[in-house]
Amino acid sequence: MRERPTLTRRGVLALAAAGTSGAALAWLAACGSGGGTGGAGAGGAGRAAGHGGHGAPAGAGVDAIEGVRDAQQTGLMIRSRLALPKPYGWALPRLRPLAPERGADGVDRYRITARAGTAELLPGVTTSVFAYDGRFPGPLIESHRGRPVSVRLRNELPFPTVTHLHGGSTPAEHDGFPCDLVLPADGWPHALHHTGRTSEGEREYRYPLEQRAATLWYHDHRMDFTGPQVWLGLAGAHVHRDEEELALPLPRGERELVLMIADRSFDADGSLLYPSVDRELGEQGGVTGGFHEGVLGDVILVNGRAWPELDVEPARYRLRFVNASNARHYGLTLDGLAHDEPPFVQIGGDGGLLEGPVRHRRLPIAPGERFDVVVDFTGLRRGTLVELGNAEGEGGTARVMRFRVVADRADDPSSVPERLSTVERLDPAAAVRTRTFSFGRDADAAAGAAAGGAGGAVWRINRQGYDPDASLAEVRRGEIEAWEFTGDTRHPVHVHLSPFQVVARGEGPPAATDAGWKDTVSLGPGDRVRVLVRFDAHAGRFMLHCHTLEHEDMAMMANFDVVA
């Protein structure tokens, strides 16, 4: 059996300890490992006292994690403590599909181990990660409609994990409910206070994937600890295909790429910095100080490399963007193309192909969202540089990656048809009921007293903190409902099980980027977004939540029950 790794400063990341134990918010003893849902340290100034090493005696090696306010983001940014490289100059890693075991029963089977590993996220710097198969991002899974997928996950981490296939239409028992823990193979010493489907060491996730072709992704979904565990590396991409998509003349092969974008910050020794209350990821979830609004990094990674570069030919490329950041929103831009047309030709979103292409000059993408676009490098000469930027960043976070043209001409049989797919339009008149879900901060007296003031306010839906044993809605399978989401600040709202269609923003129409089927929609401050949803795939208990992971960890989740 593999030796169980320990959480050390060099081994993983610098996790901040709470300033005082009483400052850690523990208002709901639920699932997790003896702790409660949600947590925030005292105060909100964005400075968190922390220990240099995990498992160090109290007071040993105390330092501080500074949070810097970013006017364009919801959250605080951590400044790295080592010299950062200049953007660009080293190659983008291409994500290659993991080969499955193809069963005679038509099921594609994968075996993945969540374990410690190392990654070169910064050039010349070795960073320890806890990740799927020990690498970040995890293995790319490619599936085909008509062939279900089985993933047997083994947990060799020093803490529990739960895996959610984001965008998958998955039965409840395999959806990654946050209490359905997979405990470490070497045992777990902490008490469990939950009602989930707990497995020891490993478990099988079964995905029917009877759904449209789309860009999906998978990530940790453990209650109270999703933020730090995704930050550590527990995320990977999943491309699902069907015959309709494969019949289109879109770019493919070396001209089709998944681009998983994430931000991180680094300590002086190359380890990852994250302001967690519990350095061992065992007892108490949540973050310290003002980081409850969201944790932002100062380094932009694409496919696990900081500010990489991709060699391209003067041809069309299909780029599948995945925002795998904890809290950072991006406004993607492209500078340097040979034409003045909007550079992003969107062909798909969270739930697969659009009816026809939609063109964007700027592509806003919230945490959890995916955009499937075609970019045309035709007409560019060898040596031309094209920059993918971020209009919602400053300094290094305003840069994402760069493309370098390495040929003067190229054969390109691809095209983007004006009609891509047939998309069913849900009828607003068919909605049998309307529900409202309000996403906001609730600084009630009990939470404020427990957390030492307003800085300890938790995030809630309809003013309720998350209870894994309670449900905010019961919906009938096959019925169309109208759901309205409102927010006090930025909240990317993710609904499990079934995609939805955005029909209104406030009193106006949806945004151009709301087109097609979606499972994650971005709320801005004061926004009201109306969607139509129909849960017709599976019955059981599912979730909706904010996909700012620190909000999710601090109670901004709710259950809904789908009944026959």
C-alpha positions in Angstrom: 0.0 0.0 0.0 1.3 3.5 -0.9 2.6 5.4 2.1 0.1 8.0 3.2 1.4 11.5 2.4 1.3 14.2 5.1 0.5 17.9 4.8 3.7 19.7 5.0 4.8 23.2 3.9 7.0 21.8 1.1 4.6 18.9 0.5 1.5 20.9 -0.4 0.6 24.5 0.4 0.7 27.1 3.1 -2.7 26.9 4.7 -3.4 29.7 7.1 -4.6 28.9 10.6 -7.5 30.9 12.2 -6.4 33.8 14.3 -8.3 32.4 17.3 -10.1 29.1 17.5 -13.3 30.9 18.6 -13.3 32.9 15.3 -13.9 29.8 13.2 -17.6 29.8 12.3 -19.3 26.5 13.2 -23.0 27.1 13.0 -24.1 23.8 11.5 -22.7 20.4 12.5 -23.4 18.5 9.4 -21.3 16.3 7.0 -17.6 16.8 6.8 -15.5 15.3 9.5 -16.6 16.5 12.9 -16.7 20.2 11.9 -19.6 22.3 10.6 -20.6 23.8 7.4 -18.9 27.1 6.6 -16.2 29.1 8.3 -14.6 32.4 8.4 -11.9 33.9 10.5 -12.3 37.0 12.6 -12.4 40.3 10.8 -12.4 41.1 7.1 -9.2 43.0 6.5 -7.8 40.4 4.3 -4.9 39.5 6.5 -4.7 36.0 7.9 -2.3 34.7 10.5 -0.9 31.3 9.4 1.6 28.6 10.3 4.5 27.9 8.0 4.1 24.1 8.1 1.3 21.7 8.5 1.2 19.9 11.8 3.7 22.4 13.3 3.2 23.3 16.9 1.0 26.2 17.6 2.9 29.5 17.2 5.7 27.9 15.2 6.7 29.6 12.0 3.8 32.1 12.1 3.5 34.3 9.1 0.6 36.0 7.3 -1.2 35.6 4.0 -2.1 39.0 2.6 -5.2 39.6 0.6 -5.3 42.4 -2.0 -8.6 43.8 -3.2 -9.3 43.6 -6.9 -11.9 46.1 -8.0 -13.0 43.9 -10.9 -13.4 40.7 -8.9 -15.4 39.4 -5.9 -12.7 38.2 -3.5 -9.1 38.9 -2.4 -6.0 38.1 -4.3 -3.0 36.4 -2.7 0.4 37.7 -3.8 2.9 35.0 -4.5 6.1 35.0 -2.4 8.6 34.0 -5.1 9.8 35.7 -8.3 7.2 35.0 -11.0 8.3 34.3 -14.6 7.5 36.7 -17.4 4.4 35.6 -19.3 4.8 33.3 -22.3 7.8 31.4 -23.7 7.0 27.9 -22.6 4.7 25.4 -24.3 1.1 24.8 -23.5 0.5 21.2 -22.4 -2.0 19.5 -24.6 -4.5 17.4 -22.7 -4.6 13.9 -24.2 -7.5 11.4 -23.6 -6.9 8.6 -21.1 -7.5 5.2 -22.8 -10.4 3.3 -21.3 -10.9 -0.4 -20.8 -13.7 -1.0 -23.4 -16.0 -3.7 -22.0 -18.1 -6.1 -24.1 -21.1 -4.7 -22.2 -20.6 -1.3 -23.9 -19.2 0.4 -20.8 -15.9 2.4 -21.0 -14.1 1.9 -17.7 -11.4 4.1 -16.1 -9.3 3.7 -13.0 -8.1 7.0 -11.4 -6.2 7.5 -8.2 -6.5 10.7 -6.2 -3.0 11.0 -4.7 0.0 13.2 -4.1 2.2 14.3 -7.1 4.3 17.0 -8.4 3.8 19.5 -11.2 5.9 22.2 -13.0 3.2 24.9 -12.9 6.0 27.6 -13.0 9.1 27.1 -15.1 11.8 25.4 -13.2 9.7 25.2 -10.0 8.4 21.9 -8.6 5.1 22.2 -6.9 3.4 19.4 -4.9 -0.2 18.8 -5.7 -3.0 16.5 -4.5 -4.6 15.6 -7.8 -6.2 12.9 -9.9 -3.4 10.4 -10.8 -1.1 12.9 -9.1 -1.2 15.5 -12.0 -2.9 18.8 -12.6 -5.1 19.0 -14.5 -6.3 15.4 -14.1 -6.5 12.9 -17.0 -8.8 14.0 -19.9 -11.7 11.7 -20.3 -13.4 11.4 -23.7 -16.8 9.7 -23.9 -19.3 9.0 -26.6 -23.0 9.0 -26.4 -24.3 5.4 -26.3 -21.3 4.2 -24.3 -21.7 4.7 -20.5 -18.6 5.5 -18.5 -17.5 3.9 -15.2 -14.8 5.6 -13.2 -13.3 3.7 -10.2 -11.7 6.3 -8.0 -9.2 5.2 -5.4 -8.4 7.8 -2.6 -4.7 7.8 -1.6 -5.0 11.4 -0.2 -4.7 12.2 3.5 -8.3 13.5 3.5 -11.7 12.5 2.1 -12.8 13.4 -1.4 -16.0 13.5 -3.5 -16.0 13.8 -7.3 -18.7 15.6 -9.2 -19.0 15.4 -13.0 -19.9 19.0 -13.7 -22.4 19.1 -16.6 -23.2 15.4 -16.4 -26.8 14.2 -16.3 -26.0 11.7 -13.6 -28.1 9.6 -11.1 -28.1 11.0 -7.6 -26.0 8.3 -6.1 -23.2 9.0 -8.6 -23.5 12.8 -8.8 -21.0 13.7 -6.1 -23.3 14.8 -3.4 -21.0 16.6 -0.9 -21.6 14.1 1.9 -20.9 11.0 -0.2 -17.3 10.8 1.0 -14.6 8.5 -0.3 -12.4 8.1 2.8 -8.6 7.7 2.5 -7.4 4.2 1.8 -5.1 4.4 4.8 -8.0 5.3 7.1 -9.5 8.5 8.5 -9.1 9.3 12.2 -11.8 11.9 12.5 -15.4 11.4 13.5 -18.0 11.6 10.7 -21.2 13.6 11.2 -23.1 13.0 8.0 -25.8 11.0 6.3 -24.0 10.4 3.0 -23.0 7.3 1.1 -19.5 6.8 2.6 -17.0 4.5 0.9 -13.7 3.4 2.3 -10.7 3.7 0.1 -12.4 3.7 -3.3 -15.7 3.7 -5.1 -17.2 3.4 -8.6 -18.9 6.4 -10.3 -21.3 5.5 -13.1 -22.1 8.0 -15.7 -24.9 7.1 -18.3 -24.0 10.2 -20.4 -27.2 9.9 -22.4 -26.9 13.6 -23.3 -25.8 16.0 -26.0 -22.1 16.3 -26.9 -20.5 19.0 -24.6 -17.4 20.1 -22.7 -17.7 18.8 -19.2 -15.3 18.8 -16.3 -14.9 16.9 -13.0 -13.7 18.2 -9.7 -13.7 17.6 -5.9 -17.1 18.4 -4.3 -16.4 17.6 -0.6 -18.6 19.6 1.8 -16.8 22.5 3.5 -13.5 21.8 1.6 -14.1 22.1 -2.1 -12.2 25.3 -2.3 -8.8 24.1 -0.9 -9.1 20.7 -2.5 -9.7 22.1 -6.0 -6.9 24.6 -5.4 -4.6 21.7 -4.6 -5.3 20.2 -8.0 -8.5 18.0 -7.9 -9.9 19.0 -11.3 -9.9 17.5 -14.8 -11.6 17.9 -18.2 -14.1 15.6 -19.8 -15.1 15.9 -23.5 -18.4 14.2 -24.4 -19.2 13.5 -28.1 -22.1 12.4 -30.2 -22.8 11.6 -33.9 -24.3 15.1 -34.6 -21.2 16.9 -33.5 -18.8 14.5 -35.2 -20.6 15.0 -38.5 -19.9 18.7 -38.5 -16.8 20.1 -40.5 -15.3 21.7 -37.3 -11.6 21.8 -36.6 -10.4 18.5 -35.1 -7.3 16.6 -34.2 -4.3 18.9 -33.4 -6.6 21.9 -34.0 -9.0 21.1 -31.3 -7.9 21.8 -27.7 -9.3 21.9 -24.2 -8.0 25.1 -22.4 -8.6 24.7 -18.6 -7.9 28.1 -17.0 -7.2 28.5 -13.3 -5.5 31.0 -11.1 -3.1 30.1 -8.2 -0.6 31.8 -5.9 2.7 30.4 -4.7 4.8 30.4 -1.5 8.6 31.1 -1.7 9.3 27.4 -1.9 6.9 26.8 -4.8 4.1 25.4 -2.7 0.5 26.6 -3.2 -0.8 29.3 -0.9 -4.4 29.1 0.4 -5.9 30.7 3.5 -7.7 27.7 5.0 -8.9 27.6 8.6 -7.9 24.0 9.0 -4.4 23.3 7.8 -5.0 19.5 7.8 -8.3 19.7 5.8 -9.8 17.6 8.5 -12.1 19.2 11.0 -13.1 22.8 10.1 -13.9 24.1 6.7 -13.8 27.7 5.6 -11.2 30.4 5.1 -9.7 33.1 7.3 -10.1 36.9 7.2 -11.8 38.6 4.3 -11.1 35.6 2.0 -14.7 34.4 2.6 -15.6 36.6 -0.5 -13.4 34.4 -2.7 -9.7 33.4 -3.1 -7.9 34.8 -6.2 -4.4 33.9 -7.4 -1.9 36.2 -9.1 -0.7 33.6 -11.6 -2.9 32.4 -14.5 -2.5 28.8 -15.4 -3.7 27.2 -18.6 -3.7 23.4 -18.6 -1.4 23.6 -15.5 1.2 26.0 -16.9 1.7 29.6 -16.1 1.1 31.9 -19.1 1.9 29.3 -21.8 2.4 29.6 -25.5 0.9 27.5 -28.3 2.3 27.1 -31.8 -0.5 27.4 -34.4 -0.8 27.3 -38.2 -2.7 29.9 -40.1 -6.0 28.0 -39.9 -9.1 27.6 -37.7 -8.8 26.2 -34.2 -11.5 24.9 -31.9 -10.9 26.0 -28.3 -12.9 24.5 -25.4 -12.5 27.0 -22.6 -13.1 25.8 -19.0 -13.0 28.2 -16.1 -11.7 26.0 -13.3 -10.8 28.9 -11.0 -12.1 29.1 -7.5 -13.5 32.6 -7.7 -11.9 34.5 -10.6 -14.1 35.7 -13.5 -12.4 36.4 -16.9 -13.3 38.7 -19.8 -11.3 36.9 -22.6 -10.0 39.0 -25.5 -7.9 38.2 -28.5 -5.4 40.7 -29.9 -3.4 40.3 -33.1 -5.6 38.5 -35.6 -5.6 39.5 -39.3 -9.3 40.4 -39.4 -11.5 42.9 -37.5 -14.4 40.5 -37.1 -15.4 39.5 -33.5 -12.6 36.9 -32.8 -14.6 34.3 -30.8 -17.1 32.3 -32.8 -19.0 30.5 -30.2 -20.4 27.2 -31.3 -21.3 25.7 -28.0 -21.7 26.3 -24.3 -22.2 24.3 -21.0 -24.8 22.1 -22.5 -23.4 21.5 -26.0 -23.8 22.9 -29.5 -25.8 26.1 -30.2 -28.3 26.3 -33.0 -25.9 28.5 -34.9 -22.6 30.4 -34.3 -22.6 33.5 -32.1 -19.8 36.0 -32.4 -18.2 37.8 -29.5 -15.5 40.5 -29.2 -15.1 39.7 -25.5 -16.0 36.4 -23.9 -17.0 36.7 -20.2 -16.6 33.4 -18.4 -17.5 32.8 -14.8 -16.2 30.0 -12.5 -17.6 26.7 -13.7 -18.7 27.9 -17.1 -17.5 26.4 -20.4 -17.4 28.0 -23.9 -16.7 26.1 -27.1 -15.4 28.5 -29.7 -13.6 28.6 -33.1 -10.8 31.1 -33.6 -9.5 31.8 -37.1 -5.7 32.4 -37.5 -6.0 32.5 -41.3 -4.1 35.3 -43.0 -1.4 35.6 -40.4 2.3 35.3 -41.3 4.9 33.1 -39.7 6.1 34.7 -36.4 2.9 36.6 -35.7 1.9 36.7 -32.0 -1.7 36.6 -30.9 -2.4 37.3 -27.2 -5.3 35.8 -25.3 -6.0 38.4 -22.6 -8.3 39.0 -19.7 -10.1 42.4 -19.6 -11.1 41.7 -16.0 -7.5 41.4 -14.7 -4.6 43.7 -13.9 -0.9 43.2 -14.4 -0.1 39.5 -14.7 -3.8 38.5 -14.4 -4.6 40.5 -17.5 -2.7 38.0 -19.5 -3.7 34.4 -20.1 -1.7 32.8 -22.9 -0.2 33.5 -26.3 -0.4 31.9 -29.8 2.6 31.9 -32.1 2.1 31.4 -35.9 4.7 28.9 -37.1 3.8 28.6 -40.9 2.9 30.9 -43.8 0.1 28.7 -45.1 -1.8 25.6 -44.1 -4.5 23.4 -45.5 -7.7 23.8 -43.7 -10.7 21.7 -44.6 -12.8 23.0 -41.6 -15.6 25.4 -41.6 -18.3 26.7 -39.2 -21.8 26.0 -40.6 -24.5 28.6 -40.0 -26.6 25.8 -38.6 -24.9 23.6 -36.0 -27.7 21.8 -34.2 -31.4 21.6 -33.5 -32.0 23.0 -30.0 -35.3 22.5 -28.3 -36.8 25.8 -27.1 -38.6 25.5 -23.7 -41.8 27.4 -23.7 -42.2 29.9 -20.9 -46.0 29.4 -21.0 -45.4 25.7 -20.2 -43.8 26.5 -16.8 -46.0 25.0 -14.1 -44.6 27.2 -11.3 -42.0 29.8 -10.6 -39.4 29.6 -7.8 -37.0 32.3 -6.6 -33.6 31.6 -5.2 -31.8 34.6 -3.6 -28.0 34.4 -3.3 -26.6 36.6 -0.6 -24.7 37.2 2.6 -26.6 36.8 5.9 -24.8 38.4 8.9 -27.3 37.3 11.5 -26.6 37.7 15.2 -25.6 34.1 15.8 -23.2 33.9 12.9 -21.8 37.3 13.7 -21.1 36.4 17.3 -19.5 33.1 16.4 -17.2 34.7 13.8 -16.3 37.8 15.7 -18.2 40.4 13.7 -19.4 41.1 10.2 -16.3 39.6 8.6 -17.7 36.2 9.6 -20.9 36.5 7.6 -21.8 33.3 5.7 -23.2 32.9 2.2 -26.8 31.6 2.0 -29.6 30.8 -0.4 -33.0 32.2 0.5 -31.4 33.3 3.8 -30.8 29.6 4.8 -27.5 28.0 5.4 -27.0 24.6 3.8 -28.5 21.6 5.5 -27.7 18.3 3.7 -30.9 16.7 5.2 -33.2 19.5 4.0 -34.6 20.5 0.6 -35.7 23.9 -0.7 -37.8 22.5 -3.5 -39.6 19.4 -4.7 -39.9 19.2 -8.5 -41.8 16.7 -10.5 -39.9 14.8 -13.1 -40.6 16.0 -16.6 -42.3 19.3 -15.6 -41.0 22.7 -16.8 -40.4 25.2 -14.0 -39.2 28.9 -14.1 -36.4 29.6 -11.7 -35.4 33.1 -10.8 -31.9 33.8 -9.4 -31.1 37.0 -7.6 -27.7 38.1 -6.1 -26.1 40.7 -3.9 -22.7 40.4 -5.6 -21.2 38.1 -8.2 -22.4 34.5 -7.9 -22.0 31.9 -10.7 -25.1 29.7 -10.1 -24.7 26.0 -10.9 -27.6 23.6 -11.1 -26.9 19.8 -11.0 -28.6 17.1 -13.1 -30.2 19.1 -16.0 -29.3 22.1 -18.1 -31.5 25.1 -18.3 -32.2 27.9 -20.8 -31.8 31.6 -19.8 -34.9 33.5 -20.9 -34.4 36.9 -19.2 -32.0 39.2 -17.4 -34.0 41.6 -15.3 -36.6 43.1 -17.6 -34.5 42.5 -20.7 -33.5 39.6 -22.9 -30.6 37.2 -22.1 -27.1 38.1 -22.9 -25.5 36.8 -26.1 -23.3 34.6 -24.0 -26.4 33.0 -22.4 -27.3 31.2 -25.6 -28.2 27.5 -25.7 -28.4 25.0 -22.8 -26.5 26.0 -19.7 -25.8 24.6 -16.3 -23.9 27.6 -14.8 -25.1 31.2 -15.2 -23.3 34.3 -13.9 -25.1 36.7 -11.6 -23.8 40.2 -11.1 -24.5 42.5 -8.2 -28.3 43.2 -8.1 -29.0 40.9 -11.1 -32.1 38.9 -11.6 -31.9 36.0 -14.1 -34.8 33.9 -15.1 -34.3 30.4 -16.5 -36.5 27.5 -17.6 -35.5 24.1 -16.4 -36.9 20.6 -16.8 -35.6 17.7 -14.8 -36.5 14.6 -16.9 -33.5 12.3 -16.5 -33.3 11.0 -13.0 -35.2 11.1 -9.7 -33.5 11.8 -6.4 -31.8 14.6 -4.4 -29.7 17.1 -6.3 -28.2 20.5 -5.7 -27.8 24.0 -6.8 -25.1 26.3 -5.4 -22.8 29.2 -6.1 -19.7 28.1 -7.9 -17.5 30.6 -6.2 -15.9 27.8 -4.2 -15.4 29.8 -1.0 -19.1 30.7 -1.1 -20.1 27.1 -1.7 -17.9 26.0 1.2 -19.6 28.5 3.5 -23.1 27.3 3.1 -24.3 28.8 -0.3 -25.8 25.5 -1.4 -29.3 24.1 -1.4 -30.9 20.7 -2.2 -33.9 20.0 -4.4 -35.7 16.7 -4.8 -36.8 15.3 -8.1 -39.9 13.0 -7.7 -41.7 10.9 -10.2 
